[in-house]
Every structure is written in structure tokens, then in C-alpha cells.
Amino acid sequence: MVGDGGNDSAALAKADVGVSVGATNLAAQSATVVLMNDDLENIARLIETSRRVVTVARRTVLYGMSASVFQMCIAALGLATPFVSAVAQECVDLGAVLHSLTALAT
């Protein structure tokens, strides 16, 4: 739901995602997202950014889970010591965090 937050604040609050165009106090309380100016092109950028963030999050989760399962298999076969497994897990965690930062790229 996209609105100005004035007469549609109840609908903005009830919607799955409420986007208020313009920064009124009522809009800030009722909407999920508040666009600070009246430029409607920001809505398109908001949707694009949201999709990019979800894509990066899904890839990061898939990467982290896959690497962790691979490490567990290596450890179960006795091919890695607990120390090596711990260091490898820290590398996976660091890689996931670094990959998550790609969501900030425009």
C-alpha cells in the first residue's frame, strides 16, 4: 500500500508493506517505510533495492549452509581436527558477512 499517511494511515498500518510518501508524524508511525520526499521514483528504487537485498540474503544463507554441511562431512570423516574445523567455520562466517555487504552496492 502506498499513500501519503494522512487519511490512509489505517490502511498503511494494516498492509503487509505500507509505504508513506512524505514525512508526517502519523505516516511515520503507521507505515513500514517512509519516503522523506514526494518523488514517486523512489518507490521503484525501493522495490529494486528490496529485491536485491532478498537475493543477496538467500545466496548468503545457501553459501553458509552448504559450506557448513561440507565442513561437517569432512569432520565426520576424520579429515579435519577440531581446531581446523573451528577456523574453517570462522572463515565461512566471515565470508557470509562480506558477501552480505554486496547488498549495499548500487
Secondary structure, 3 states (H helix, E strand, C coil): CEECCCCCHHHHHHCCCCEEECCCHHHHHHCCEEECCCCCHHHHHHHHHHHHHHHHHHHHHHHHHHHHHHHHHHHHCCCCCHHHHHHHHHHHHHHHHHHHHHHHCC
